[in-house]
Amino acid sequence: MKTAGNQLLENRWDNDATAKMSESELLLYRSNILGADKRVTNYGGGNTSAKVMETDPLTGDQTEVLWVKGSGGDIGSIKMDGFSTLYMDKLQALKGLYRGVEFEDEMVGYLPHCTFNLNPRAASIDTPLHAYVPRKHVDHVHADAIIAIAASKNSRELTAQIFGDRIGWLPWKKPGYELGLWLEKFCLENPDADGVVLESHGLFTWGDTARSCYDTTIDVINAATAWLGEKTGDVPAFGGARHESLAPEARRAVAARLMPAIRGFVSGNQHMVGHFDDSDAVLEFVNAREMEPLAALGTSCPDHFLRTKIRPLVVNFDPAANNIDAVLEGLPAQIEAYRNDYAAYYERCKKDNSPALRDPNAVVYLVPGVGMITFAKDKATARISGEFYVNAINVMRGASAISEYQGLPEQEAFDIEYWLLEEAKLQRMPKPKSLAGRVALITGGAGGIGSATAQRHLSEGACVMLADIDEGNLAKTQDQLSSQFGKDVVRTVRMDVTDEQSVMAALTEVAVEFGGVDILVSNAGIASSASVEDTTLDLWNRNMDILSTGYFLVSRETFKVMRVQDMGGSIVFVASKNGLAASPNASAYCTAKASEIHLARCLALEGAEAGIRVNVVNPDAVLRGSKIWEGEWLEQRAGTYGTDKGGLEEMYRQRSMLKRSVLPEDIAEACYFFAADTSAKSTGNIINVDAGNVQAFTR
């Protein structure tokens, strides 16, 4: 099998680094190095714990406290405040309140009563699984190699074959209080065992020290990995290849056409963001003969299908025929069929107290010859959902090679997906920000106004593609914004707005990176100053090329994507006060800016029937951070008004009616207003952000 999954895990434990750590610090260290490799466990999946002697803040006595990953945490990135802490004696006392498996969910309500030291971190459903294992340190992970065994039809026999008595096996059981008691019973009956494989779920391991627990976890996963490698050898994965992959550029081109179309269908309840993955592991699966029947079986591990739904949608694309037009024509029927199938699954499995039917659209879309597309409410979730399905692919690869892969029984899958405890967690989620799920393309993104506008949009939950011709400043801006908002939500593309192919390529990048575009802030610009006699044809054309033709090209290509999505959209032109009020020695610049404004009006007329709003923000004298005020333009304008560089900003401030400077953040706020739903009924409008200029009053 061609898979990195056959490579053994590195033991990352560093004795020197851990020499002076406390038990709780060792737990954090162990958790982080386990979560550093996605072959060990997925983002947010698995959990770790340690039973630590602490000083009771009420009595001053020593008491045993369970430190365990809190609800919703990720062991790879967890910090100390990500662990719940609970009194072990109180957790033991809960056994006296347990009324049986049909009432196990009510036990979650008792966990807050066991909290140690008023820790606000909510305990997870897996807390009893760690509490009742009678060992000091416990790891629970979802390693691909282990789940490949756990999801095999004869997983019990395979577990015994690989591990003998060292690792036990328990049949499938939904995570919860009852499974915690099962684990305790297993440990008491098998005191020499180092762990247990949970059918269709994952691995529990334990030890008396943090190091021994970690070593056991790595050793057991590596034993399974090595065994799988020996058994599978050169066996073609998934029955061998049926399709050949398109070239990388061709794959992205197909994804760029598919993703806005899919996005339009799946964004009925909220704007969704896309992620594209054409890694080797994904391509091997989507091109395979057995891909479709395996995908139809659904995923096995609960963490997988909570992120990916029980099964993906296989797009009817034939890479040999490159039938993308036919696929797009048939996509509505394919998506509708998936929705109907999901609704039927809900009706078959629902119970009297089940939550209402959720979004019936697929999360994962498999495209032969191209790769995998995932959609979710934000970019990070879309990316992580894809990572989970890659883990599921690795599991299916291993299980189908050594045995027969089996997904979870449909009712079991439903009972977890529509678990009332999971529903309660969803209901506690904070209200989304105003631009959540929106994708913004900002031209001139490396300049002062562009970067400020990006920051404002990102602060409201948008994903941003920064476009600029200045690659150096573009990279610096990306680094700055990524450090503040995270790498998932910021992308860059070099774009020359005067080059048709460059613009088209940039819109392809937006589609592939985020799934489409909802907001265009057209802000690329230059400035020039010369008397009409000194205005050369080259200078005139350069202004027109960038400020008029450039805005046309970017808008035209954005219109195309927005129409495919059929979700409306907002286009904002950053023009200038000079587009309304003439200025001396700037005829080319003023005329080009006037052209921008009128183009926006024309586009507002054309876009209205599709819900595409087009509006204009007119700045004036934004000196700070603006690239157009560097070099000759600053000198020329200072010369025009008979002042020096230092006095120009003060001159502009005093010239304004409000006697205030205009900053990039002020323009960004106006752009955000037009992008957000607060201006949903505004199109063809102009906002002047110029501190007051009577000549620029719109009439």
N, C-alpha and C positions, 0 to 999 in steps of 0.2 A: 504494500500500500504506500502511495506517495503522500506521506503526511508527517508534519513536524511532531505530531502526537506520539510518534514512535521514539522520539528523543527523550532520554531520561531527564528527570528534573534535577536541577542543581540544589545541593544542600547549602542554603544561604546563611546558616547560623554562624555568627562571629563571636567566639568566646571573649575576645578582648573588648568588643563593644558592649557586651552584656554583663561584664564582670561585676559592676557596681549597681546593677538595676534591682529595684524592688520587685516583688511578685507581680504587682499590677503593671509595672513598666515592662516586665518580661512578657506579659500577656499582650501588651500593645505591640511590642517588637515582633513576637511570634505571628500575630495577626497580620501585620503589614507585610512580612516577607512571604507568608502564605498567599496573600491576595495579590502579590506582585506578578504572579504568573496565572494567566487566564485559563491555563490547562488544569490548574488546581481548583479554582472556583470562579464563577462568573462575578461580574460587578454586582454588588448587593447581595450575592448569594453566600450561603454557608454562614457559620458563626463559630466563635471560639469562646472559651471560658476558663476561669481559674477560681478555685475556692481559696480565699485568702483570710488570714487572721487579722482582724482590724480592732481598733479600740472603739467600743460602743460610746457614742457621744452622750448617752443618757446615764449610763452606769459607770463608765470608765473601765469596764471589764473587757477582756479579750473575747471576741465573738467571731464565728466563721461567717464570711460574707461571700456570696457568689457574684463574681464579676463576669458579665456575659454581654456580648454584642447587643446593643439596643435595637429597637424596632426601626427598620428602614436603613440601617447602617451598611457600610461596605468595609470588609476587613482590610482591604488593600489601602484604603485612605483614612481609616478611622483614627481619631485622636482619643485622648483619655476621656473626654466628655461624651464619647460615643458609646460608652459601656453603661449598662444598667448595673446597679448594685442592690442586692437583696439579702436579707437575713436568711441563712440556711435553716435555722431552727423553725422559722415561720413557714418557709417553703415545705419543710417536712410536715408541719402541722396541717397543711392544706389537704393532705391525704385523708384526714378525718372528715373533710367537707365534701369529698368527691362522691357524687351520686351515680356514677357509671358513665359509659361511653356516650350514651344519648344526651348527656348533660355536660360533656367535657368543655364545650365552649364557654360555659359560665365560669370556669376556673380562671379565665383570663381577667375577669373582673376582680378577682382576689389578689392578683399580683401587685397592684399598687399598695396594698396593705402590708406587703413584705419589704417595702423599700427601705434601704439603709441610708441614713444620713441625708434624708430629704432629697435624694438624687432625682432631678426632673426628667431624666432620660427614660422614656417609656420602655417597659420590658416587652420582648417579642414573644410570639406564640411558641417559639422553640425553647423558652426558658426552662420548662420542666424536663426537657430532654437532657439538658446539661446538669440540672440540679440533682437528678436522681441517679446519674452515673456515679458510683461510689469511688471516684478517683479525683485527684486534685485538679488535673488539667484535662480538658476535652476539646477536640477539634471536630467540626462537622464541615465537610467540603463536598463539592460537586465535581470532582475530577472526571474529565472526559473518559479516561481509561477505566475508571471504576464504574461509571454509569453505563458504559458500553457492556460491561458484564451484568450490571444490575438490570438493564433493559433487555437482556437476552431471555428467550423463552425458557431456557433451563438455567437461570442465573444461580439457583441454589447449588446445583451440581458443579457449575463452573467455579463458584467461590470456593467450594471445598477442594476442588482440583488444584487451584492455584495456591491457596493459603493453608490448607489443612485445618488444624484446630486453632491456628493463631487468630484467624478472623472468622467471625460467625456470620450468620445471615438471618434477616428477619423479613417476612412477607410485607407487601405493600400495606402501608397504613398512613392515612393523612396525618401530617404533623399536628401535634396537640398533646393534651395531657395524657391520654391513654398511651401514646407512643413513648412518652417519658417513663411510664410504669413498665412498659415492655422492655425498654433498655435496661432499667434497673434489674428486672428479673433475669435478663440474659447475663448481666454482669455477675450477679450473685450465683448463678448456676454454672458460670464459666469463668472462674476467678483468674485463670491464666491467659485468657484471650486479650489481645491488644486492640480489638475493635470489632466492628460489625458492618457488613454491607446491608443497606436498606434497599429492598427491591424497588426498581424504577426511580430511585431517589438519590442515593449518594453513600457517603462513608462517614462513620463515626470512629474515631480513634481516641486513645487516652494514655495518660502516663502520670507518674508520681512527681515529675518535674516538668517545667516548661520545655526544656531541651529534649528530654526523652519523648515527650508527647509530639513535638515537632518532628524529631527524627523518625518516629514511628509513622507519622502521616506521610512523609516524603518516601520512606522505604516501602510502604504498602502501595502507594501509587506507582512507584517505579517497578515494583514486582509485577503489577498488573500490566503496565506498559510493555515491559520486556516480554511477558508471556504472550500478549497480543501480537507483538512483533514477530515472535517465533512462529506462532500459529498461522499468521496471515502471509508472511513472506512476500512473494511477488504476486499474490492473488490480485487480479484487477479489482479495484474498488467499485462497488455498486454495479457489478455486472459488466464493467468495461464501458468505453465511450460510445455514445450514439451520435453526438454532435461534436463539431470542432469549434473552438472559440474564435470569434472575430478578433481582428487586430485591436490593440488597446484604443486607438483613436476611434475606430469604428464602434467599439463597445460603448464608449462615452457618447458618441453621436446618437446611438439607439436609445441609451438611457435618457439623454437630454430631450428626446421626443416623447418618450413614455412618461417620464416623471411628472411634467405639468398636467398631462391628461389624467393620470391616476390621481394626482393631488386634487384636481377639481372634483372628482367623484367622491373622495374620502373626506372632504373638508366640509361636509354639510352641517355638522354640529359645532365644529371649531376649526380654525386654520391648522393644518397639519404640515409638518416639516419632513423632508425626505433625506435619506442617506443611501449612497450607492457603494457596493462592495463587489469588486471583481478580483478578489484574492484567489490564489491557486486552489485553496480548499473549496471555495464556493464554486469556481468554474468546474472543478472535477465533479462536483455533485450535480450541478445544473445540466451538465453535458452527458450524464450517465444514463444507461439503459434503464436502471431501476429507480431513477429519481422520482418519477411520478407516483408509483405505488408506495414507495417509502414515505414520500411527503404526505400522502393521503392517510397514512397510519397515525400521523400526529406525533408530537413530542412526548417524551416520557417524564423527565424530571419536572416537578411542579414549578420550579423557578423558570424553566424554559418557556412553558406555555403561558404563564402569567404575563410574560413579556412579549410573546410572539403569537398569541392565540394558539388554539390546539393544532391548527394546520395552516400552511401557506396557500397562496393562489399561484398556480403555474400559468404563466402568460404564454399564449399560443404563438410564440415566435419561432420561426425556422431560420437559423443562422445561415444555412446553405442558400435559401431563397431570399434572405433578407427582406421578408414580407412585412415590413414595419407599417406600411399604409393599410394593409388588410388587418393587421393586429389592432391598430388604432380604431378602425371601423368596427371591429368586433369587440372592443374593450368594454363598452357599456353592457353588452349581454354577458360577458364573462364576469364582470363585477356584480351584476344583478344576480347571476346564478350563485355566486359565492354568498351573497347576502341572504338569499333564500335558503341555502343550505345551512348557514349559521342560525337563521331563525328557526329552522326545523329542528336543529340540534337543541336549541333552547327549549322549544316546546316539548321535545321528547324527555328532557331531563329535569325541567323545572319542578319545584316543589311549592307548596302553598305559601311558604314564607320567603321564596326566592326574590332577590332584587329584580327590578324591571330589566328587560332586554337592554343590553348596552350596545355600543356602536357595532353594527354587524359587518363592517368592512374588514378586510384582511389587513394585517400588519406587515406580513412578509410576502414579497412578490419575487418568484423565481423565473429568470429569463434565460432559456437555453442559449449558449454561445455568448452571453453578455454578462450575467452576474445576478446579484440579488439587490433588490430595492426594498427598503423598509420605510414606513411612515409612522410618525407618532406626534404627540402634542408639542414636542420641542426637539431640537437637534440632538441633544445628549441622549434622550430616550430613544430616538430613532437609531442612533449609532449603537447604543447598548443592546437594543432589541436585535440588531444584526449580529452583534457579538454572541448573544445567546443562541441565535440560530446556527452560527458557525459551530458552537459547542454541540448543538443537537446533531449537526452534520457529522462531527467527529464521533459522536456516540453511535449514530446509525452506521457509519463506516465500520467501526469495530464490531458491533453486535451482529450485523448482517454477514460479516466475514467469518465469524466463529460459530454462529448459531442462527437464530431467527430473531430479528429485531421486533419488539412489540412496544407500542405506545401504551399510555395509560388507558384503561377501560373508559369509555365515554362518560359514564355517570360519575366516575371518580374524578375525571378531569373537570367536569361541570361543577361538582361539589366544591372544588378548590377555586375555580374561576369565579363562581358566584357565592362564595363563602360569605356569610354575614359579617364575619370579622374583617374580611378583606373589604367588603362594602363600607364598613364603618371607617376603615382607614382612608378609603377614597373620599368619603364625605368630609373628613377632617382636612383635606388638602386645602391650602390657601387659595383665595380667589386669584385667577390668572391676571397678569399685568395687562395693560391696555393694548400692547402690541404682541402679545404672546402668540406664537405660531406664525407671525408675519415675517416676510423676507424683504429686506430693503437693499436695493442697488444704489450706491452713492458714487457718482462720478466726481472727479476732483477730490477723491477721498483722502488724499495725503495732505491737503492744505488745511488751513485754520478752520474755515467754515465746514469743509467736508468732515474733518475729524470730530469737530464739536457736534455736528449733526449725527454722526455715527454713534457717538457716546450717548446722546439723548435718546436715540432709538433703542440702543442696547439696554439702557437703563429701564426701558419699558417692555423688555422681553423679546425684542425683535432679533432676528439673525441679520447680519450685515455683510454684504459683499462690497468691499472697497475697490474702486477702479481708479487708476491714475496712470499717467504716462511716466511718472517719476518713480522708478522701481525702488530706489534707495529710501526715499521718504515714505513710500508705501510700506516697505518692510518695517521701518521704525514705528509707523502708526499702528500696524498690525500687532507688533510686540507690545506696545503700550496698552492697547485695548484688550488684547488677549490676557494680559496679566491682571486686568481689572475684571473682566467679564467671563474669562475662560476661553480656551482654544476652540471649542465646538462652534461658537456663534460668530466667529470672525473669519472671513476669508478675503483674499485679495486676488486681483487679476490686473495684469497690465493691459490698459485699453487706450488706444489712440482714437478719440471720438471722430476724427476726420477720415479714418480708414474703415470702409464698410466691412471688410473681412475681420478686422480686429474687433469691431463692435459685435458682429455676429458670434465670433468665438467667445466673447465675454458673456453673452447671454446663454450660450451653451454651458459655460462654467457655472453660472448661477443655477441653472436647471439641474445640473448633475450634483452640485454641492448641497443644495437646499431643497430641490424639488420644483422650483418655480420662482416667481417674484410677485410681490403685492404692492411694493412701494418703489418708485423711482425718484430719487432726488438728483436732478440733472444740474450739476454744479461746476463741471469742468469749465475753466475760463482762462482768459488772458486779459491784459489791458494794454492799451497803447495810447500815446498822446503825441499829436502832431497837427500843425495847421493843415488846412486842406491843400495848400500848395505843396506842402512837404509830405503829404500822404501818398506813398507809392502804391502802385497796383498790388504789389506783393503784400504790403501792410494791410491794405483794404481786404484782399482775399483771405489773408490769415485770420482776420477778425471774423469774417463771414464763415470760413471753413469751421472754426472751432465753436463760435457762439451761435451760429444759425444752422449750418449744415450738420454740425456735430450733434446738436440737440435734436434735430430731425431724425438722424440715423439711430440714436439711442432710443428715442421714443418709438420709432417705427418697430424696432425689434422687440421692445418691451410690450408694445401693443399686441404683437403676435403671440407672445407667451401668455399674456393676460386673457386673450380671447380663447386660447386653448383651455386654460383653467376654468374660464367662465365663472369667476368669483369676484368680478369687479377689480378695483385697484385704485391706487392714488399716484398720480404723477405730479411732481412739484418741480417747477423751474426756478432756479435761483438766478434771477435776472439782475436788474439794477435800477436805481432811481433814474439813471441816465437813459433808460429806455422810455421814460415819460417826460423827463426834463432835459433839454439840451444843455451841453456843457461846451465851453470853448476848447478848441484844439483837441477834439476827441470825436470827430465825425464818424470815423470807421467804427469805433467802439460803441458810440451811442446808437448808430443805425443798426448794428448787429444785435444790440440788446433790445431795440424796438422790434426787430424781426422775431426774436425769442418770444416776446410777449404776445405778438399776434399769432405766432405758431401755436402757443398754448391755447389761445381762444379757439382756433380751428380744431385742435385736438379735443378740446372740451365738447365741441359739437359732435364730433365723430364718436367719442367714447361714451357718451351719456347712455345710449341704449344698452351698452354692455356693463354699465355701472362703473366705468373707468372715469374717475374724476381728474381734472387737470387744472392746477392752480399755480399762481406765481407769487414768489416772495421777492421783493425789491429791497436789497440792502443799499446803504450808502456809507462810504468812508469807513469800511471795516479794515483798519490798519493792522491791528494786533493779530499776529499769527497767519496773516493772509499772504500767500506766495506772490500774488500779483502786485503787491506793494513792495516787492524786493527789486533792487536794481534800477533800471532806467525809468520805469513808470513813476516811482516815487520822486526821482529827480525832476522828471518832466512836469508832474503836477505841482511840485513845489515851485518850479520856475514859472508856471502859468499864473500862480496866485501870489508870486512875489514874496515867498517866505522860504525858510530853510526846512530841512527835514524834521528837525525837532519841533518846529512850530506848526507843521501841517496838521497834526491831529488836533491841536488846540484851535486852529483856524476852523476846521470842520465842526468841532464841538460848538464854537461860538456862532457859527453860521446857522446851526439848527435852531428850530423854534424852542425845543426843550432844553437846549444847552447841555446835551449829554452825549457821551461817546457811544458808538454802536460797536458791540463786541460779537465775535463768532457765536457765542452762546445765545445771543439774542436772535440771530438768524436761525440757529438750530431749533429754538423754541417755536418759531413760526413754521418751520418745515414740519416739525412734529405735529403741530395743530392740524395741518392739512393732511398728514398721513393717518392720523387717528380718527376713530369713529365720531369724535366730538364735532368734526366738520363733515359728517357723512352727507349732509344736504347742501354742500358747497362745491360748485365747480365753475370754472371760468372766472375766478376771482383773483384779486391782487391784494396782498398785504404789503404795505410799505413799512420797512423797519429802518427808518432813517432819522429818527429823533425829531421829525417834523420838517417838511420842506414844502412850502405852499405851491411851488411850481410842479411838484409831483403828485398833488392831489388828483385822484382819479375822478373823471367826470363822465 
